[in-house]
Amino acid sequence: MSNDENGPDGRERDLASMAALFADPARAAMLAALAGGQALPAGQLARLAKIHPSTATGHLRQLVEGGLVRVRVQGRHRYHELTGPHVALVLEALAQIAPPVPVRSLRDDRHAHALAEARTCYDHLAGRRGVELRDRLMKLGALELTNDPDHTLTDTGRQLLSEIGVDLAALNASRRVFARCCIDWSSRRPHLAGALPAAITSRLIELGWLARTKDRTLHVAPDYDQCMDRWLSSAATHTTIQPHQLKSTDLLSSPHEQHDATDIVRGERGTRAASRLFL
């Protein structure tokens, strides 16, 4: 029998072959575009990588065979997505040691600031807002470190999640890592990765505190801080938040923002992610 059938496989890993998949600029651009958890068609990935569609097909085949990307078929359409959050974590780790991409325009500068402020790392909140969320939950005693870098939820934490409508039963039933430190490449401090931050991020988007954009950046509602303060203070004051107090009243204030959010929810328009790794 093979080692896989008997238990842990102690063989050395072929790091060079895996690193080669990340090393090509076109493949790196495609992986960066998928890092926010989106599923995108090959044509769009080709445009983002600035290569011919036939060339993109070859690159995507390598990524699929290498286990970094999988294909989701919906009717006649084929979409490509990361095979899981572990791939996004590798990209996040690479970004910590990679040199920054030169900023050559005002648009590049704005996008860099937006990425650093709030973005998705696969399906959970990252950037300054993600780091801040972990810090505040830890300070409140909603989370406790159990075995660095893993966290567990306290009674206070369970109360807070119930306040905003996170499904605790589904969260507890998940086989995914619950809540683990992930060093944020832009802040150089940990945010949370795993089932818990994914559930919180999803709920904050539903409530309008955050909104998806055409790339992996997240739009932060003007009243985000007030909403967050109201939610987290409920644990300290032992008060219950009323349903009307949960929704952001400011986020989708313009027709342009409403249109963009509707497109994302319906999945009718793909994410126009950056064509370079993390910028």
Long-range contacts (C-beta under 8 A, 24 or more apart in sequence): 17-66, 18-66, 21-62, 21-63, 21-66, 21-68, 22-90, 22-94, 24-59, 25-49, 25-276, 26-50, 26-51, 26-55, 26-56, 26-59, 27-59, 27-62, 27-63, 28-276, 28-277, 29-274, 29-275, 29-276, 29-277, 30-56, 30-59, 30-60, 30-63, 30-69, 30-80, 31-63, 31-68, 31-69, 31-82, 31-87, 31-91, 31-277, 32-91, 32-273, 32-274, 32-275, 32-276, 32-277, 32-278, 33-215, 33-271, 33-273, 33-274, 33-275, 34-69, 34-80, 34-81, 34-82, 34-273, 35-82, 35-88, 35-91, 35-92, 35-120, 35-121, 35-122, 35-216, 35-273, 35-278, 36-119, 36-120, 36-121, 36-122, 36-215, 36-216, 36-271, 36-273, 37-81, 37-82, 37-88, 37-120, 37-122, 37-123, 37-216, 38-81, 38-216, 38-270, 38-271, 38-273, 39-72, 39-79, 39-80, 39-81, 40-79, 40-80, 40-81, 40-270, 40-271, 40-273, 41-77, 41-78, 41-79, 41-80, 41-270, 42-78, 42-80, 44-270, 44-272, 45-80, 48-272, 48-273, 48-274, 48-275, 49-275, 50-275, 82-122, 84-122, 85-122, 85-123, 85-124, 85-176, 85-193, 85-194, 85-198, 87-122, 88-121, 88-122, 89-121, 89-122, 89-182, 89-193, 91-277, 91-278, 92-121, 92-126, 92-182, 92-183, 92-184, 92-185, 93-183, 93-185, 94-277, 95-185, 95-186, 95-277, 95-278, 96-183, 96-185, 96-188, 98-277, 98-278, 100-279, 101-276, 101-277, 101-278, 101-279, 103-279, 108-279, 111-215, 111-217, 111-274, 111-279, 112-279, 114-213, 114-217, 115-186, 115-216, 115-217, 115-278, 115-279, 116-186, 116-187, 117-217, 117-220, 118-210, 118-217, 118-218, 118-219, 118-220, 119-216, 119-217, 119-218, 120-201, 120-212, 120-216, 120-218, 121-182, 121-191, 121-193, 122-193, 122-198, 123-198, 123-201, 123-202, 124-191, 124-192, 124-193, 124-194, 124-197, 124-198, 124-200, 124-201, 125-191, 125-192, 125-197, 125-200, 125-201, 125-204, 125-210, 125-218, 126-182, 126-184, 126-186, 126-191, 127-184, 127-186, 127-187, 127-191, 127-218, 128-186, 128-187, 129-210, 129-218, 129-220, 129-224, 130-184, 130-191, 130-192, 130-197, 131-184, 131-187, 131-189, 131-190, 131-191, 133-191, 133-192, 133-197, 133-200, 133-228, 134-181, 134-190, 134-191, 134-192, 134-197, 136-228, 136-232, 137-192, 137-232, 140-232, 140-235, 140-236, 142-235, 143-179, 148-181, 149-180, 149-181, 149-190, 150-177, 150-178, 150-179, 150-180, 150-181, 151-178, 151-179, 151-180, 151-181, 151-192, 151-196, 152-178, 152-179, 153-178, 153-179, 153-196, 156-235, 159-234, 159-235, 160-231, 160-232, 160-234, 160-235, 161-199, 161-200, 163-231, 163-234, 163-240, 163-241, 164-200, 164-203, 164-204, 164-207, 164-231, 164-241, 164-246, 165-203, 165-246, 166-199, 166-200, 166-203, 167-199, 170-199, 171-195, 171-196, 171-199, 185-278, 207-246, 207-247, 207-248, 208-247, 208-248, 208-251, 208-252, 209-248, 209-251, 210-251, 211-251, 211-252, 211-257, 211-260, 211-261, 211-264, 212-261, 212-264, 213-260, 213-264, 214-260, 214-264, 214-269, 214-271, 214-272, 214-273, 215-271, 215-272, 215-273, 215-274, 216-271, 216-273, 219-251, 219-257, 221-248, 221-250, 221-251, 222-250, 222-251, 222-253, 223-248, 223-249, 223-250, 223-251, 224-248
